[in-house]
Amino acid sequence: MFFGPIVDRPDAPPPPIPATGVPAWMDLPLGAQWDRFVADVPEGEAQVLSRQFFDKWGQLYLASDARSASRTPPSVRVPFGPVADIGAAWSGHFAYDPAKITTPLLIVRGEWDRLSSAEDAERLLASLPPELESGRLDLAKGTHLMHLEDGRKRLYTATAEWLAK
């Protein structure tokens, strides 16, 4: 099963990378994390991550970096690799070859996921060997971070059902 896979996007601009090249890390404060967690929820829709859960998670997040309190604002130093990996994948440079996948694959994504769109999922499905019994499932009111959202149990259930086949 792939959840929210990142695939090539011929017409998409790459994620922003500093002119000096790909840094090894970046500092992410809680405010930036909250913005990232709620960015894909359409205007007028209820948030998919409760503020109460985020506040609890946020304290653990900051505690995961012993030096977080030494930065203003407090932040966690995280690897920049995932941002660079998204840019590489959108440009057609994958860490894997979809045509070499040998087991049936379920692509699961949240309907509001902008990093893994419905079109992305269809392109990935089309690049898999045709003999595989693969499929796609879009979960309502979910984003790329659905594994942390209030509706995460729907993601877990879909995964368990696919694996039980």
Backbone as CSV, one residue per row, in Angstrom:
resi,resn,N_x,N_y,N_z,CA_x,CA_y,CA_z,C_x,C_y,C_z
1,MET,0.831,-1.167,0.000,0.000,0.000,0.000,0.883,1.240,0.000
2,PHE,0.513,2.206,-0.809,1.158,3.519,-0.795,0.144,4.521,-0.262
3,PHE,0.536,5.313,0.728,-0.326,6.391,1.197,0.260,7.710,0.713
4,GLY,-0.525,8.452,-0.051,-0.110,9.772,-0.520,1.191,9.755,-1.287
5,PRO,1.357,8.833,-2.250,2.647,8.768,-2.946,2.917,10.015,-3.785
6,ILE,4.165,10.388,-3.821,4.610,11.518,-4.631,5.100,10.945,-5.956
7,VAL,4.579,11.458,-7.050,4.955,10.964,-8.383,5.311,12.138,-9.283
8,ASP,5.687,11.815,-10.519,6.080,12.886,-11.435,4.900,13.798,-11.733
9,ARG,5.220,15.074,-11.934,4.240,16.095,-12.278,4.874,16.986,-13.324
10,PRO,4.688,16.637,-14.575,5.380,17.369,-15.632,5.155,18.876,-15.623
11,ASP,3.986,19.337,-15.183,3.677,20.767,-15.259,3.811,21.513,-13.941
12,ALA,4.210,20.824,-12.885,4.273,21.466,-11.570,5.619,22.126,-11.342
13,PRO,5.594,23.309,-10.727,6.879,23.907,-10.341,7.464,23.119,-9.187
14,PRO,8.768,23.004,-9.119,9.369,22.260,-7.997,9.163,23.011,-6.691
15,PRO,9.213,22.303,-5.572,9.142,22.994,-4.281,10.295,23.989,-4.171
16,PRO,10.107,25.042,-3.396,11.169,26.056,-3.290,12.430,25.507,-2.639
17,ILE,13.525,25.673,-3.331,14.832,25.283,-2.799,15.711,26.531,-2.843
18,PRO,16.406,26.847,-1.755,17.227,28.057,-1.720,18.234,28.108,-2.876
19,ALA,18.553,29.307,-3.308,19.481,29.503,-4.421,20.856,28.911,-4.133
20,THR,21.182,28.753,-2.867,22.488,28.200,-2.496,22.525,26.683,-2.603
21,GLY,21.397,26.068,-2.978,21.340,24.615,-3.098,20.516,24.000,-1.993
22,VAL,20.485,22.695,-1.980,19.676,21.969,-1.006,20.390,21.974,0.346
23,PRO,19.768,22.595,1.355,20.383,22.560,2.689,20.185,21.187,3.318
24,ALA,20.962,20.893,4.318,20.844,19.611,5.008,19.625,19.577,5.929
25,TRP,19.226,20.741,6.449,18.148,20.785,7.422,17.456,22.132,7.372
26,MET,16.332,22.207,8.076,15.632,23.480,8.256,15.017,23.467,9.653
27,ASP,14.786,24.656,10.192,14.174,24.773,11.509,12.681,25.018,11.330
28,LEU,11.849,24.158,11.945,10.392,24.264,11.825,9.769,24.582,13.180
29,PRO,9.258,25.806,13.344,8.557,26.144,14.582,7.133,25.601,14.558
30,LEU,6.477,25.603,15.711,5.121,25.084,15.805,4.157,25.806,14.869
31,GLY,4.288,27.104,14.741,3.386,27.855,13.869,3.456,27.376,12.427
32,ALA,4.649,27.096,11.943,4.811,26.591,10.574,4.218,25.192,10.449
33,GLN,4.356,24.394,11.489,3.765,23.056,11.458,2.236,23.159,11.415
34,TRP,1.647,24.011,12.240,0.189,24.171,12.223,-0.269,24.612,10.826
35,ASP,0.420,25.593,10.260,0.061,26.070,8.917,0.122,24.934,7.906
36,ARG,1.131,24.103,8.008,1.298,22.973,7.089,0.176,21.959,7.298
37,PHE,-0.214,21.736,8.532,-1.239,20.736,8.825,-2.623,21.158,8.351
38,VAL,-2.895,22.442,8.276,-4.240,22.896,7.916,-4.319,23.502,6.516
39,ALA,-3.209,23.573,5.812,-3.168,24.274,4.526,-4.071,23.674,3.455
40,ASP,-4.268,22.374,3.454,-5.023,21.742,2.376,-6.529,21.659,2.641
41,VAL,-6.964,22.053,3.819,-8.393,22.002,4.131,-9.082,23.170,3.416
42,PRO,-10.053,22.859,2.557,-10.726,23.936,1.817,-11.436,24.931,2.740
43,GLU,-11.490,26.159,2.300,-12.166,27.206,3.061,-13.621,26.800,3.300
44,GLY,-14.078,27.017,4.515,-15.451,26.686,4.869,-15.626,25.276,5.411
45,GLU,-14.592,24.448,5.308,-14.653,23.085,5.847,-14.076,23.064,7.256
46,ALA,-14.560,22.140,8.054,-14.031,21.975,9.411,-12.593,21.465,9.335
47,GLN,-11.778,21.895,10.275,-10.407,21.419,10.334,-10.399,19.910,10.582
48,VAL,-9.404,19.237,10.045,-9.302,17.784,10.177,-8.330,17.369,11.284
49,LEU,-7.739,18.353,11.922,-6.825,18.109,13.033,-7.278,19.002,14.179
50,SER,-7.595,18.397,15.312,-8.072,19.207,16.435,-6.911,20.001,17.025
51,ARG,-7.217,21.200,17.426,-6.210,22.049,18.042,-5.706,21.412,19.342
52,GLN,-6.590,20.739,20.074,-6.198,20.071,21.321,-5.145,18.993,21.045
53,PHE,-5.369,18.173,20.005,-4.392,17.150,19.635,-3.080,17.806,19.209
54,PHE,-3.184,18.853,18.390,-1.980,19.524,17.910,-1.173,20.098,19.077
55,ASP,-1.851,20.713,20.042,-1.127,21.310,21.178,-0.363,20.248,21.969
56,LYS,-0.983,19.079,22.176,-0.282,17.978,22.856,0.893,17.494,22.008
57,TRP,0.620,17.272,20.731,1.654,16.814,19.808,2.784,17.839,19.747
58,GLY,2.430,19.118,19.731,3.424,20.182,19.612,4.443,20.177,20.733
59,GLN,4.003,19.903,21.945,4.934,19.845,23.071,5.916,18.683,22.910
60,LEU,5.407,17.548,22.460,6.282,16.391,22.211,7.223,16.662,21.039
61,TYR,6.697,17.328,20.021,7.497,17.697,18.854,8.687,18.565,19.278
62,LEU,8.422,19.621,20.041,9.510,20.492,20.478,10.485,19.747,21.398
63,ALA,9.972,18.860,22.236,10.835,18.102,23.151,11.731,17.114,22.408
64,SER,11.392,16.802,21.146,12.200,15.845,20.385,13.544,16.427,19.958
65,ASP,13.703,17.732,20.081,14.967,18.404,19.745,15.455,19.123,20.996
66,ALA,16.514,18.611,21.584,17.020,19.166,22.844,17.395,20.646,22.727
67,ARG,17.637,21.130,21.521,18.041,22.528,21.338,16.891,23.414,20.854
68,SER,15.682,22.875,20.788,14.559,23.652,20.239,14.342,24.959,20.995
69,ALA,14.459,24.946,22.298,14.219,26.150,23.096,15.292,27.208,22.893
70,SER,16.437,26.833,22.335,17.516,27.806,22.111,17.285,28.637,20.851
71,ARG,16.270,28.290,20.066,15.963,29.020,18.829,14.765,29.936,19.055
72,THR,14.715,31.019,18.303,13.596,31.944,18.374,12.922,32.008,17.019
73,PRO,11.659,31.568,16.931,10.887,30.889,17.972,11.398,29.462,18.171
74,PRO,11.000,28.832,19.271,11.402,27.437,19.466,11.027,26.611,18.239
75,SER,11.941,25.760,17.799,11.710,24.994,16.570,12.520,23.710,16.609
76,VAL,12.129,22.805,15.744,12.826,21.530,15.616,13.623,21.557,14.316
77,ARG,14.850,21.158,14.411,15.708,21.054,13.232,15.381,19.727,12.552
78,VAL,14.873,19.811,11.318,14.442,18.614,10.584,15.213,18.511,9.271
79,PRO,15.399,17.298,8.778,16.091,17.117,7.493,15.315,17.773,6.352
80,PHE,16.024,18.364,5.422,15.407,18.999,4.249,15.139,17.970,3.152
81,GLY,15.646,16.758,3.325,15.535,15.717,2.309,14.151,15.493,1.749
82,PRO,13.096,15.437,2.585,11.766,15.211,2.003,11.347,16.279,0.991
83,VAL,11.692,17.533,1.229,11.361,18.592,0.271,12.126,18.373,-1.034
84,ALA,13.405,18.037,-0.919,14.208,17.753,-2.112,13.686,16.519,-2.836
85,ASP,13.251,15.501,-2.079,12.711,14.283,-2.697,11.435,14.567,-3.477
86,ILE,10.580,15.446,-2.955,9.361,15.815,-3.680,9.728,16.488,-4.994
87,GLY,10.656,17.417,-4.946,11.098,18.082,-6.168,11.668,17.103,-7.174
88,ALA,12.463,16.166,-6.705,13.048,15.169,-7.607,11.965,14.295,-8.223
89,ALA,11.010,13.839,-7.403,9.934,12.987,-7.923,9.071,13.747,-8.916
90,TRP,8.705,14.990,-8.592,7.885,15.776,-9.522,8.620,15.986,-10.844
91,SER,9.942,15.941,-10.799,10.740,16.101,-12.023,11.003,14.772,-12.727
92,GLY,10.450,13.681,-12.197,10.593,12.383,-12.833,11.750,11.543,-12.336
93,HIS,12.407,11.958,-11.259,13.529,11.196,-10.698,13.055,10.487,-9.436
94,PHE,12.748,9.199,-9.558,12.187,8.418,-8.460,13.256,7.610,-7.743
95,ALA,12.928,7.258,-6.515,13.782,6.348,-5.752,13.469,4.899,-6.116
96,TYR,12.442,4.684,-6.931,12.030,3.343,-7.338,11.449,3.419,-8.750
97,ASP,11.326,2.265,-9.380,10.733,2.175,-10.714,9.367,1.505,-10.578
98,PRO,8.260,2.247,-10.767,6.931,1.645,-10.607,6.715,0.417,-11.485
99,ALA,7.334,0.358,-12.644,7.163,-0.782,-13.548,7.764,-2.063,-12.980
100,LYS,8.621,-1.947,-11.959,9.250,-3.125,-11.361,8.544,-3.605,-10.096
101,ILE,7.445,-2.974,-9.742,6.677,-3.427,-8.587,6.031,-4.753,-8.951
102,THR,6.130,-5.727,-8.058,5.662,-7.086,-8.389,4.477,-7.549,-7.553
103,THR,3.983,-6.719,-6.676,2.863,-7.111,-5.832,1.713,-6.137,-6.028
104,PRO,0.474,-6.614,-5.879,-0.651,-5.686,-6.003,-0.482,-4.497,-5.059
105,LEU,-0.950,-3.349,-5.496,-0.703,-2.108,-4.772,-1.992,-1.322,-4.635
106,LEU,-2.280,-0.873,-3.443,-3.392,0.040,-3.211,-2.802,1.417,-2.972
107,ILE,-3.256,2.381,-3.746,-2.841,3.771,-3.564,-3.955,4.459,-2.786
108,VAL,-3.634,4.934,-1.598,-4.598,5.623,-0.750,-4.149,7.063,-0.603
109,ARG,-5.111,7.958,-0.733,-4.806,9.381,-0.577,-6.022,10.082,-0.010
110,GLY,-5.791,11.192,0.663,-6.890,12.031,1.120,-7.381,12.871,-0.045
111,GLU,-8.669,13.105,-0.119,-9.216,13.845,-1.256,-8.669,15.269,-1.357
112,TRP,-8.189,15.832,-0.245,-7.663,17.203,-0.259,-6.139,17.254,-0.332
113,ASP,-5.498,16.147,-0.587,-4.032,16.072,-0.626,-3.513,16.765,-1.885
114,ARG,-2.784,17.871,-1.707,-2.225,18.591,-2.861,-0.867,18.041,-3.277
115,LEU,-0.190,17.314,-2.389,1.103,16.735,-2.749,0.942,15.438,-3.525
116,SER,-0.195,14.789,-3.356,-0.493,13.551,-4.064,-1.926,13.658,-4.596
117,SER,-2.067,14.262,-5.758,-3.390,14.532,-6.325,-4.015,13.275,-6.931
118,ALA,-5.295,13.369,-7.254,-5.987,12.264,-7.921,-5.297,11.948,-9.250
119,GLU,-4.877,12.972,-9.963,-4.175,12.769,-11.234,-2.843,12.065,-11.016
120,ASP,-2.151,12.424,-9.933,-0.887,11.758,-9.592,-1.124,10.261,-9.377
121,ALA,-2.161,9.943,-8.606,-2.466,8.544,-8.308,-2.783,7.777,-9.592
122,GLU,-3.514,8.407,-10.499,-3.838,7.744,-11.770,-2.586,7.507,-12.616
123,ARG,-1.668,8.474,-12.630,-0.415,8.289,-13.379,0.399,7.133,-12.801
124,LEU,0.431,7.047,-11.480,1.157,5.957,-10.844,0.497,4.615,-11.168
125,LEU,-0.812,4.545,-11.069,-1.510,3.303,-11.418,-1.207,2.880,-12.849
126,ALA,-1.208,3.831,-13.766,-0.961,3.530,-15.180,0.464,3.047,-15.421
127,SER,1.392,3.392,-14.531,2.790,2.993,-14.725,3.107,1.634,-14.088
128,LEU,2.148,1.063,-13.365,2.352,-0.255,-12.750,2.159,-1.354,-13.791
129,PRO,2.783,-2.505,-13.593,2.553,-3.624,-14.509,1.053,-3.930,-14.596
130,PRO,0.515,-4.076,-15.788,-0.935,-4.244,-15.949,-1.505,-5.509,-15.316
131,GLU,-0.682,-6.527,-15.096,-1.204,-7.783,-14.531,-1.459,-7.693,-13.020
132,LEU,-0.963,-6.649,-12.374,-1.175,-6.510,-10.934,-2.618,-6.084,-10.663
133,GLU,-3.197,-6.646,-9.634,-4.538,-6.233,-9.220,-4.385,-5.067,-8.254
134,SER,-4.175,-3.891,-8.819,-3.939,-2.707,-8.012,-5.173,-1.814,-8.040
135,GLY,-5.220,-0.874,-7.117,-6.361,0.020,-7.064,-6.027,1.310,-6.361
136,ARG,-7.047,2.146,-6.299,-6.886,3.469,-5.711,-8.082,3.748,-4.811
137,LEU,-7.821,4.398,-3.688,-8.869,4.774,-2.760,-8.613,6.202,-2.298
138,ASP,-9.584,7.074,-2.537,-9.514,8.451,-2.046,-10.399,8.549,-0.813
139,LEU,-9.824,8.946,0.308,-10.571,9.057,1.550,-11.070,10.493,1.716
140,ALA,-12.369,10.619,1.947,-13.005,11.928,2.062,-12.399,12.746,3.198
141,LYS,-12.290,14.031,2.940,-11.866,15.004,3.948,-10.542,14.651,4.600
142,GLY,-9.591,14.202,3.787,-8.258,13.897,4.287,-7.216,14.663,3.497
143,THR,-6.067,14.906,4.105,-4.962,15.596,3.438,-3.749,14.662,3.397
144,HIS,-2.621,15.210,3.013,-1.389,14.438,2.956,-0.945,13.994,4.353
145,LEU,-1.472,14.621,5.362,-1.097,14.304,6.746,-2.215,13.552,7.465
146,MET,-3.000,12.800,6.702,-4.156,12.117,7.265,-3.785,11.169,8.405
147,HIS,-2.585,10.638,8.399,-2.170,9.723,9.464,-2.135,10.409,10.830
148,LEU,-2.185,11.736,10.864,-2.206,12.492,12.112,-3.567,13.130,12.377
149,GLU,-4.458,13.074,11.424,-5.725,13.794,11.505,-6.779,13.022,12.295
150,ASP,-7.866,13.725,12.612,-8.958,13.103,13.362,-9.527,11.893,12.623
151,GLY,-9.497,11.874,11.293,-10.033,10.767,10.501,-9.030,9.666,10.202
152,ARG,-7.944,9.613,10.946,-6.873,8.653,10.649,-7.324,7.200,10.746
153,LYS,-8.351,6.927,11.534,-8.815,5.541,11.658,-9.353,5.021,10.330
154,ARG,-9.881,5.904,9.495,-10.324,5.469,8.164,-9.137,5.006,7.331
155,LEU,-7.997,5.675,7.486,-6.774,5.266,6.791,-6.309,3.910,7.318
156,TYR,-6.314,3.734,8.623,-5.891,2.468,9.213,-6.815,1.330,8.788
157,THR,-8.122,1.589,8.759,-9.096,0.567,8.355,-8.878,0.171,6.904
158,ALA,-8.690,1.160,6.033,-8.465,0.862,4.603,-7.208,0.014,4.429
159,THR,-6.170,0.333,5.180,-4.930,-0.425,5.117,-5.153,-1.866,5.586
160,ALA,-5.812,-2.030,6.712,-6.053,-3.357,7.265,-6.906,-4.197,6.318
161,GLU,-7.927,-3.591,5.729,-8.786,-4.324,4.796,-8.019,-4.773,3.548
162,TRP,-7.149,-3.908,3.038,-6.354,-4.262,1.855,-5.387,-5.407,2.174
163,LEU,-4.741,-5.307,3.305,-3.770,-6.334,3.697,-4.434,-7.676,4.005
164,ALA,-5.696,-7.645,4.414,-6.421,-8.871,4.749,-6.874,-9.639,3.505
165,LYS,-6.786,-9.024,2.347,-7.235,-9.690,1.105,-6.395,-10.910,0.807
